[in-house]
């Protein structure tokens, strides 16, 4: 407790000592991001979501805004501390639908653009998702949970009149019964619905004991066919679907009678259907399941009836996603990550690739995410945009001139007052096999190369993900405290192709340590790092590699492992992604492959650890549950290694649900490192 108290005091003193001309953790309340742009059919106006935080209630909210394609007349469509999301233009551009919780429960609303009048068009008890207009603008499709009565065991008598009994026990009989960020799942399945665009009773289209999307992955927008007679959606409509987490196919549902037709049939995920303007072809993304840790997602096109499947992106060794048809039906727009940068491409139907632009995304993190784009009939398009010095903006361009031009400035007021750290891209060779590894260095504001700075190595999670040249608030806050921050894409990272991504297949954590350690050596060789003040941290898979790193070297003065996996055996039996882990990350169930699980366990190297370590996890983390962090903390304490455990109440994986907790996470890491800095 004494060590933790010192950490808290140091975190508080760090906050008090913030320089006004630099970013600080408390600026999380001032920080905004944009998301989900949708352009009107004529290409003149863009509706988008603006996310913000309220410092007085410690909550996150979102409103809708609209801006002209040329960047003029940027104004709010909604306001207030609500969550307004999913703006979608009607086919004629006279209305916008969106989802809002302003009535206390998420519902679908429609706003008339000429008058601003707004009507609630649903009155449902569960949150709708993936809304989309019918081609004639008279109906709206969406997906929603249809609850079922929970399983009953035993004849439990009711409480006597006026009595106050405790809540009854919850009976759980599904493999996936809780999900990170959502909580314990209600019994039932998600189904497809349509509702009149001017309001009325919603009508269920899909049926059966199958879930069309899930609480953690609703499945995207419901897709109408151009004739307005059918819906397209990706789902797993097979018995025991929860035992195949990456198994989905594309289905067509009749609006008239709910009859269903399966369009794709293979082992593996087929998803994100997009139908051509003439209704004759469907583009989608997917791959053949080989139960590898990483598989490249390809872009496909098939005929409307599911025949004639062909791969467009076979020559592109990168993940393809978010397909959208060009207005002339001659090509498909899509997104992909390449060497840590999210890009927009256009495939013609003969397989010719045109690389349009890059720098998509913008979550305030170096991770890929919030990658969204929207294309009008005239070739004008809008996308989310980020750079190392641009957190999150809406940008616009045209297919003929595709260089993105930011048209919003949602963080202009904040960044005008702050100096931020310069980001430098580096490439280096791994000491393991001389393989080329990419990374980035953030230097403190007012950087002086003649000084000796402490270094933070920050490791990404996933593990199949990537960092890139994107703005990262947390790392900028650390650099503002005069730390140099290094983050890299070690082997296993995505955006470098299938071979590089699968170097850690059934061998994670492992040789990625050499990539990370080599990056530290390279930055030290630049001459401005104090080799006696090296620190290491990371979250999720980065927390795994933090613990693996300090199990293999004592060069770091302190470590902060955020929401790590420690014991793969217990992890499979407590995480919300158990089927993915045992089928893909390991060769099978832990009791059948005990040695495989043991040799990659962080407990297998905890006996080597001498580094003072903080372990920090949210108490509602169902991805890497608190029990994992507790095992590591207690193992360190049993060995009398200096350690603290920080439990963050109410937080799922990532610890960003509440702005104050996000702020505290940054300060706990800084405070722990400051406590262990040498002179």
Secondary structure, DSSP 8 states (H G I E B T S, - for coil): -HHHHHHHHHHHHHHHT--TTB--GGGGGT--EEEEEEE-TTSSEEEEEEEEEETTTTEEEEEEEEEETTS---EES--SSSBEEEEEE-TTSSEEEEEE-TTSS-EEEEEETTT--EEE----SS--EEEEE-TTSSEEEEEEEEE------S------TT-----------SS--EETTTEE--SEEEEEEEEETT----EE---SS--SS-SS---S--EE-TTSSEEEEEE--STTGGG-TT-BEEEEEETTT--EEE---SSSBEEEEEE-TTSSEEEEEE------S----EEEEEETTS-S-EES-TT--S--EEEEE-TTSSEEEEEEEETTEEEEEEEETTS-EEEEE--B--SSSSB-----EEE-TTSEEEEEEEETTEEEEEEEEESSS---EE---TTHHHHTT-B---EEEEEEE-TTT--EEEEEEE--TT--TTS-EEEEEEE--SSS--B-SS--HHHHHHHHTTEEEEEEE-TT-SSS-HHHHGGGTT--SSTHHHHHHHHHHHHHTTS-EEEEEEEEEEETHHHHHHHHHHTT----SEEEEES----HHHHHTTSTTHHHIIIIISSS-GGGSHHHHHHT-GGGSGGG--SEEEEEEETT-SSS-HHHHHHHHHHHHHTT--EEEEEETT--TTS-SSHHHHHHHHHHHHHHHHHT---
